[in-house]
Amino acid sequence: MIFPGCVVVSVLEAISYDTWLTITHFPCSATIRQELANNLVDVGFIYLSPNGYGLTETGEKFLNNCISRGTI
């Protein structure tokens, strides 16, 4: 996965606040949304449900470590 960390963290933060996020609401360029979503699903940070994308426990842990400046 080759995306800036700030983009990944922005997507995870948006999902953590909104609970569900559709691909059109990802806070990044439209040209990379699907690839980014697929990669985040592949690494286990988010999952796809009928309502949109949700944050997994692993994604939540990653996000908390980033915010608290812990070791990733």
N, C-alpha and C positions, 0 to 999 in steps of 0.2 A: 504494500500500500504506500503510494507516494503522494501524500497530501500534507500541506502545512499543518502543524499541530494546532494552530489557532483555529483552523477550519474545523478540525475534528472536535475540539473542545466546544466550539460554538454550536455545532450540531447537537452534541450531547447535552449541553446546557439548555438549548431550546426544547429538547424532548423532555428533560427533567422538569421544566416549568409547565409545559403544555400537555404532558402525559402521552399524547399521540401527535405525530407529525407526518404530514403527507410529503411526498417527494417535491411538490411545488413550493413548499414552505421551508425547505432547507435553506439556511442562511449562507448560500454560496452561489457561484456562477451556475447558470442553467446547463452549461455544457458538461459539467462534471457531476451533477447531482446523482444520476443513476449509478455511475461507476463508484462514487463515494458511498452511496447507500449499500451497494452490493458488497463492497469491501468491509464496511462496518458490520454488516451481517456475518460475513465470512469469519471475521476475527472474534465475533461474539459480543460486540458492544451494543448492538441493537438487534431487534427482531421485527419481522413483518407480520402484522395481524390484519384482519379485515378492516380495522379502524385506521390503520396507518402504521408507522414505525414506532416502536416502544423501546425503552431503555432496559437492558438486561442488568442483572446483578453485577456482572463483570464491568459493564460500561459505567455503572454507578460508582463502583470502586475506583475505576480509572479517573473519573471525573472528580471524585472527592480527593484523590491523591494530588491531582493537578491544582485544585483550588487551595488545598492546605500546604502546598509546596512540599509534599512528601516525596518519597522515592517511587518512581514508576518502574 
